[in-house]
Amino acid sequence: MNYVDGVNMSHGGEGTKLYTTARSDFKRKCLENDLHLLDASVRHLGTDINYVVLENLFSELQDRVDFRFLTPALTVEKLDDGYRVVTEKENFDCRYCVISAGRSGSKWMETVCSELDISTKSNRVDIGVRVELPASVFSHITDELYESKIVYRTHGYNDLVRTFCMNPRGIVVNENTNGIVTVNGHSYEDPSRQTDNTNFALLVAKHFSEPFKDSNGYGESIARLSNMLGGGVMIQRFGDLIAGRRSTKERIGESFVVPTLEATPGDLSLVMPKRILDGIIEMIYALDKIAPGTANYDTLLYGVEVKFYNMEVAVDENLMTSFKDLFVIGDCSGITHSLSHASASGVHVARYIASLS
């Protein structure tokens, strides 16, 4: 992780700040209110600086690596002395094959594992909403920690609800995954691109085993229902949700919180399963104790936010599958769940392959 951070810093991330929960008094404040702040170090590059880092990495590598863009991979075949990657344009034969299809490649990864008979097991799906409120409500937290990962166990159902992807002074955005429109958030390092709002996700993890195993399919069905009712992302004021009425364009217009994403006003209770929505509401009231104003009437909720995870692929300590020299890294492995972890998994495999040469 430190090596990955160093690469980011040497390719455009210089001067960005590293935040940490170590020695934070806020952790005690959370415990006093039955909330649990996870230990983490977070460097805020921002969407804008990430582009710079990627551009610099590509510039350095383009004369040393053969890149093929707009070349969808169809399948991976086992050869006697390696592997063949079959694409729509041409085939690539190799001794070592490293698959890193990302979270959006989960369906394709399932097909590859099925065709090669690689063992997998069902993973979870995270379902929830994106909260948007005035940046000042969370400023005492975000100024110190930037992104706080807080977990709460609901009293009603004993479910875990967590904050995720906190974007101080950021924007709410649409995200398209395999034709399903969900909600996400961004933040920028450049002050001129910052807003007066902070947004973050509240997610409830669900895992299915028997007899139903398709966790991603469950999340997709909820997202599709939201798309059907709202034509995309739906927005509702927290006060309207508690009052049992849908938000309208007029009611959103009366809100003191100006939304950063144009979404369809509606009623999230018609989309979200009761158990999940009850947990989110309980979590909002819990957060209100450490960040007064979270449960205000005009706090905005966007739905739905779904984090799809690939089924967990059976790999060894070097992220190698049961097939020699076939590796699966990043979020498509079902093991890593963040940019930094995905990057670290790639470094780990690269070092291992280099040691074999």
Rosetta blueprint (number, residue, H / E / L):
1 M L
2 N H
3 Y H
4 V H
5 D H
6 G H
7 V H
8 N H
9 M H
10 S H
11 H H
12 G H
13 G H
14 E L
15 G L
16 T L
17 K L
18 L E
19 Y E
20 T E
21 T L
22 A L
23 R L
24 S L
25 D H
26 F H
27 K H
28 R H
29 K H
30 C H
31 L H
32 E H
33 N L
34 D L
35 L L
36 H E
37 L E
38 L L
39 D L
40 A L
41 S E
42 V E
43 R E
44 H L
45 L L
46 G H
47 T H
48 D H
49 I H
50 N H
51 Y H
52 V H
53 V H
54 L H
55 E H
56 N H
57 L H
58 F H
59 S H
60 E H
61 L H
62 Q L
63 D L
64 R L
65 V L
66 D L
67 F L
68 R L
69 F L
70 L L
71 T L
72 P L
73 A E
74 L E
75 T E
76 V E
77 E E
78 K E
79 L E
80 D L
81 D L
82 G E
83 Y E
84 R E
85 V E
86 V E
87 T E
88 E L
89 K L
90 E L
91 N E
92 F E
93 D E
94 C E
95 R L
96 Y L
97 C E
98 V E
99 I E
100 S L
101 A L
102 G L
103 R H
104 S H
105 G H
106 S H
107 K H
108 W H
109 M H
110 E H
111 T H
112 V H
113 C H
114 S H
115 E H
116 L H
117 D L
118 I L
119 S L
120 T E
121 K E
122 S L
123 N L
124 R L
125 V E
126 D E
127 I E
128 G E
129 V E
130 R E
131 V E
132 E E
133 L E
134 P E
135 A H
136 S H
137 V H
138 F H
139 S H
140 H H
141 I H
142 T H
143 D H
144 E H
145 L H
146 Y L
147 E L
148 S L
149 K L
150 I E
151 V E
152 Y E
153 R E
154 T L
155 H L
156 G L
157 Y L
158 N L
159 D L
160 L E
161 V E
162 R E
163 T E
164 F E
165 C E
166 M E
167 N E
168 P L
169 R L
170 G L
171 I E
172 V E
173 V E
174 N E
175 E E
176 N E
177 T E
178 N L
179 G L
180 I E
181 V E
182 T E
183 V E
184 N E
185 G E
186 H E
187 S L
188 Y L
189 E L
190 D L
191 P H
192 S H
193 R H
194 Q L
195 T L
196 D L
197 N E
198 T E
199 N E
200 F E
201 A E
202 L E
203 L E
204 V E
205 A E
206 K E
207 H L
208 F L
209 S L
210 E L
211 P L
212 F L
213 K L
214 D L
215 S H
216 N H
217 G H
218 Y H
219 G H
220 E H
221 S H
222 I H
223 A H
224 R H
225 L H
226 S H
227 N H
228 M H
229 L H
230 G H
231 G L
232 G L
233 V L
234 M E
235 I E
236 Q E
237 R E
238 F H
239 G H
240 D H
241 L H
242 I H
243 A H
244 G L
245 R L
246 R L
247 S L
248 T L
249 K H
250 E H
251 R H
252 I H
253 G H
254 E H
255 S L
256 F L
257 V L
258 V L
259 P L
260 T L
261 L L
262 E L
263 A L
264 T E
265 P E
266 G L
267 D L
268 L H
269 S H
270 L H
271 V L
272 M L
273 P L
274 K H
275 R H
276 I H
277 L H
278 D H
279 G H
280 I H
281 I H
282 E H
283 M H
284 I H
285 Y H
286 A H
287 L H
288 D H
289 K H
290 I H
291 A L
292 P L
293 G L
294 T L
295 A L
296 N L
297 Y L
298 D L
299 T L
300 L E
301 L E
302 Y E
303 G E
304 V E
305 E E
306 V E
307 K E
308 F E
309 Y L
310 N L
311 M L
312 E E
313 V E
314 A L
315 V L
316 D L
317 E L
318 N L
319 L L
320 M E
321 T L
322 S L
323 F L
324 K L
325 D L
326 L E
327 F E
328 V E
329 I L
330 G H
331 D H
332 C H
333 S H
334 G L
335 I L
336 T L
337 H L
338 S L
339 L H
340 S H
341 H H
342 A H
343 S H
344 A H
345 S H
346 G H
347 V H
348 H H
349 V H
350 A H
351 R H
352 Y H
353 I H
354 A H
355 S H
356 L H
357 S L
